[in-house]
Amino acid sequence: MAFIQPGFRSKASFRQASRSHEYSAKETRTERAVRAKVDQKAQGTLDRSNKHFAKHRNNWIAREYGRLVKQDSPKLEFTPPVKQDRSAILKIEATRRVDHRQAQRIQRIDKARVNTIQKQQTAARQLERGQSRG
């Protein structure tokens, strides 16, 4: 499994913000402002997450590799054949797990962004209705 850069994944997920069920063309100025503000905060969070991931990725892979070796130690042979190089397999699996966790973090950030936008837009609509009646 190839490594997918978190920045690429994040841009792709943020490009999906134009989904019809998430945003409509009938948005008021207030709703667009709310969405822009939340998107800006989410992008900042995403940037911090990607920076943190890039900084600590190798440490996390080494830690995960250590866990996998510990779990797999009874299965290890001292001279494994090339086809079954357990060390290489475990390194690849450790990398995959670390990358998968980062992808999950990015999904949580995007989901929080969508939920926050929906909550704030609902509150803004209720406020506008209250002001128009009063």
DRENDO-1510 file (C-alpha; in Angstrom, 1 decimal, always signed):
<recs>
REC; n; res; u; v; w
REC; 1; MET; +0.0; +0.0; +0.0 .
REC; 2; ALA; +1.5; +3.3; -1.0 .
REC; 3; PHE; +1.9; +6.2; +1.4 .
REC; 4; ILE; -0.7; +9.0; +0.7 .
REC; 5; GLN; +0.5; +12.4; +1.7 .
REC; 6; PRO; -1.9; +13.8; +4.4 .
REC; 7; GLY; -1.9; +17.2; +2.6 .
REC; 8; PHE; -3.2; +15.5; -0.5 .
REC; 9; ARG; -5.9; +13.7; +1.5 .
REC; 10; SER; -6.9; +16.9; +3.3 .
REC; 11; LYS; -7.2; +19.0; +0.1 .
REC; 12; ALA; -9.3; +16.3; -1.5 .
REC; 13; SER; -11.6; +16.2; +1.5 .
REC; 14; PHE; -11.9; +19.9; +1.7 .
REC; 15; ARG; -12.7; +20.0; -2.1 .
REC; 16; GLN; -15.8; +17.9; -1.3 .
REC; 17; ALA; -17.2; +20.9; +0.7 .
REC; 18; SER; -19.4; +21.7; -2.3 .
REC; 19; ARG; -21.6; +18.6; -1.7 .
REC; 20; SER; -25.2; +19.5; -2.4 .
REC; 21; HIS; -26.5; +18.0; +0.9 .
REC; 22; GLU; -23.9; +20.1; +2.9 .
REC; 23; TYR; -24.3; +23.5; +1.2 .
REC; 24; SER; -27.0; +25.0; -0.9 .
REC; 25; ALA; -27.1; +27.9; -3.3 .
REC; 26; LYS; -29.8; +29.6; -1.1 .
REC; 27; GLU; -27.3; +30.3; +1.7 .
REC; 28; THR; -27.6; +33.7; +3.3 .
REC; 29; ARG; -24.7; +36.0; +3.8 .
REC; 30; THR; -24.6; +35.0; +7.5 .
REC; 31; GLU; -24.4; +31.3; +6.6 .
REC; 32; ARG; -21.6; +31.9; +4.1 .
REC; 33; ALA; -19.7; +33.9; +6.7 .
REC; 34; VAL; -20.2; +31.1; +9.3 .
REC; 35; ARG; -19.0; +28.5; +6.8 .
REC; 36; ALA; -15.9; +30.6; +5.9 .
REC; 37; LYS; -15.0; +31.1; +9.5 .
REC; 38; VAL; -15.3; +27.4; +10.4 .
REC; 39; ASP; -13.5; +26.4; +7.2 .
REC; 40; GLN; -10.6; +28.7; +8.2 .
REC; 41; LYS; -10.4; +27.2; +11.7 .
REC; 42; ALA; -10.6; +23.7; +10.3 .
REC; 43; GLN; -7.8; +24.4; +7.8 .
REC; 44; GLY; -5.7; +25.7; +10.6 .
REC; 45; THR; -6.3; +22.6; +12.7 .
REC; 46; LEU; -5.6; +20.4; +9.6 .
REC; 47; ASP; -2.3; +22.3; +9.0 .
REC; 48; ARG; -1.2; +21.8; +12.6 .
REC; 49; SER; -2.2; +18.1; +12.4 .
REC; 50; ASN; -0.2; +17.6; +9.2 .
REC; 51; LYS; +2.8; +19.4; +10.7 .
REC; 52; HIS; +2.7; +17.3; +13.9 .
REC; 53; PHE; +2.3; +14.1; +11.8 .
REC; 54; ALA; +5.3; +15.0; +9.6 .
REC; 55; LYS; +7.4; +15.8; +12.7 .
REC; 56; HIS; +6.6; +12.6; +14.6 .
REC; 57; ARG; +5.8; +10.1; +11.8 .
REC; 58; ASN; +9.2; +8.2; +12.0 .
REC; 59; ASN; +8.9; +8.0; +15.8 .
REC; 60; TRP; +5.4; +6.5; +15.6 .
REC; 61; ILE; +6.5; +4.0; +12.9 .
REC; 62; ALA; +9.4; +2.9; +15.1 .
REC; 63; ARG; +7.1; +2.5; +18.1 .
REC; 64; GLU; +4.5; +0.6; +16.1 .
REC; 65; TYR; +7.3; -1.6; +14.7 .
REC; 66; GLY; +8.5; -2.4; +18.2 .
REC; 67; ARG; +5.0; -3.4; +19.2 .
REC; 68; LEU; +4.6; -5.6; +16.1 .
REC; 69; VAL; +8.0; -7.3; +16.7 .
REC; 70; LYS; +7.1; -8.0; +20.3 .
REC; 71; GLN; +3.8; -9.6; +19.2 .
REC; 72; ASP; +5.5; -11.5; +16.4 .
REC; 73; SER; +8.7; -12.6; +18.2 .
REC; 74; PRO; +7.8; -16.3; +18.6 .
REC; 75; LYS; +7.2; -16.4; +14.8 .
REC; 76; LEU; +10.6; -14.8; +13.9 .
REC; 77; GLU; +13.3; -17.0; +12.4 .
REC; 78; PHE; +17.0; -16.0; +12.6 .
REC; 79; THR; +17.5; -16.6; +8.9 .
REC; 80; PRO; +14.2; -16.1; +7.1 .
REC; 81; PRO; +14.0; -16.7; +3.4 .
REC; 82; VAL; +13.9; -13.6; +1.2 .
REC; 83; LYS; +10.2; -14.1; +0.3 .
REC; 84; GLN; +9.2; -14.1; +4.0 .
REC; 85; ASP; +11.3; -11.2; +5.4 .
REC; 86; ARG; +9.3; -10.7; +8.5 .
REC; 87; SER; +11.2; -7.6; +9.4 .
REC; 88; ALA; +10.3; -5.8; +6.2 .
REC; 89; ILE; +6.7; -7.0; +6.4 .
REC; 90; LEU; +6.5; -5.6; +10.0 .
REC; 91; LYS; +8.0; -2.3; +8.9 .
REC; 92; ILE; +5.5; -2.0; +6.1 .
REC; 93; GLU; +2.6; -2.8; +8.4 .
REC; 94; ALA; +3.8; -0.3; +11.0 .
REC; 95; THR; +3.9; +2.4; +8.3 .
REC; 96; ARG; +0.5; +1.5; +7.1 .
REC; 97; ARG; -1.0; +1.7; +10.6 .
REC; 98; VAL; +0.5; +5.1; +11.3 .
REC; 99; ASP; -0.7; +6.4; +8.0 .
REC; 100; HIS; -4.2; +5.0; +8.6 .
REC; 101; ARG; -4.4; +6.7; +12.0 .
REC; 102; GLN; -3.5; +10.0; +10.3 .
REC; 103; ALA; -6.2; +9.5; +7.7 .
REC; 104; GLN; -8.7; +8.9; +10.6 .
REC; 105; ARG; -7.6; +12.1; +12.2 .
REC; 106; ILE; -8.2; +14.0; +9.0 .
REC; 107; GLN; -11.6; +12.5; +8.7 .
REC; 108; ARG; -12.5; +13.5; +12.3 .
REC; 109; ILE; -11.4; +17.1; +11.6 .
REC; 110; ASP; -13.5; +17.2; +8.4 .
REC; 111; LYS; -16.5; +15.7; +10.3 .
REC; 112; ALA; -16.1; +18.2; +13.1 .
REC; 113; ARG; -16.0; +21.0; +10.5 .
REC; 114; VAL; -19.2; +19.9; +8.9 .
REC; 115; ASN; -21.0; +19.5; +12.2 .
REC; 116; THR; -19.9; +22.9; +13.4 .
REC; 117; ILE; -21.0; +24.6; +10.2 .
REC; 118; GLN; -24.4; +22.9; +10.5 .
REC; 119; LYS; -24.9; +23.9; +14.1 .
REC; 120; GLN; -23.8; +27.5; +13.6 .
REC; 121; GLN; -25.9; +27.9; +10.5 .
REC; 122; THR; -28.9; +26.6; +12.4 .
REC; 123; ALA; -28.3; +29.0; +15.2 .
REC; 124; ALA; -27.8; +31.9; +12.7 .
REC; 125; ARG; -31.1; +31.0; +11.0 .
REC; 126; GLN; -32.9; +30.9; +14.4 .
REC; 127; LEU; -31.4; +34.3; +15.3 .
REC; 128; GLU; -32.5; +35.8; +11.9 .
REC; 129; ARG; -36.0; +34.5; +12.4 .
REC; 130; GLY; -36.2; +35.9; +15.9 .
REC; 131; GLN; -35.0; +39.3; +14.7 .
REC; 132; SER; -37.4; +39.4; +11.7 .
REC; 133; ARG; -40.4; +38.6; +14.0 .
REC; 134; GLY; -39.4; +41.1; +16.7 .
</recs>
